[in-house]
């Protein structure tokens, strides 16, 4: 009989750091000689996260077009395809950052329908400090409406463990404040402090993930009307563009940062709160990634390439609380302006902009 695959799903809001953490975990388990598969998830194709993880050499499947819960059969089919040549020991899964109720709609169905094939690891949810602190403090200027904030709160509520990420960017006082807030809101859920970027706290997280036990049991009392309306407040954009130098090579990293920085300025001028903005540039085996995790944070070159390039494939993913057509319009303006600045030509291949539809899970299981 084939061994059981350990299913590790890492949840959290848009921009929480899920992809970075999955990359760290995949590298660790691969170095141990384990076979690791990764499944990413998005409401559309052309996902930066998938390209980032594949560029790091990992085996990645993608469930596109709907969240795991609404496309459960494809999630299981993707898991099967990843194991076509060699069955994974560990399957890392990253759900859409605006989704919740995943214990009832993903973990419980796997436990009930695929018990012989999978063993469930503790379901960890990453707290995004920038928006998390404001929302847990019930600040009126939290960046999102109460309906969108409802999603983040529900994500935390169903976790087996909550991970405070980006502690390398926080002061000791800020970490203490977040820890106290989580203790007040979720006193029975353990909290770990980590940095997915530097690896701080990773040993403690690995110890948690390797624990045996019956996990994924915190079922939500959730209002799907509020959930759907909160998710629909976000404009969603995925765009793929070919960039070609007109005369001389250009800095890939500078180009990516310019896109993110100028788009931040444009969006802030419309008072549109950014949930996450991420761009990747791909060129002949090299890649760079830049991102923005909130309207009041600084653009970051999260994975520098250190390359001068003549042409790249550019993918832009934006999740912003604004009209998706406005988001597409501002994105195109910025790409053209930055292209002119760098003396390059932009050819838009495909752009998808929309608001997420109402979640309709394939399954929604409770406890026996």
Secondary structure, DSSP 8 states (H G I E B T S, - for coil): ----EEEEEEEESTTSSHHHHHHHHHHHHHHTT--EEEEEEESSS--HHHHHHHHTT-EEEEEESS-TGGGHHHHHHHHHHHTSSS--SEEEE---TT---HIIIIIHHHHHHSTTTEEE---EEEE-HHHHHHHHTT-TTSSS-HHHHHHHHHHHHT-SEEEE--GGGS-HHHHHHHHHHHHHH-TTSEEEE--TTT-TTHHHHHHHHT--S----------HHHHHHHHHTSEEEEEEEEEEESSS-EEHHHHHHHHHHHHHHHHHHTT--EEEEEEEEEETTEEEEEEE-STTS--EEEE----EESEEEEEEEEEESS-HHHHHHHHHHHHHHHHHHTTEEEEEEEEEEEE------S------
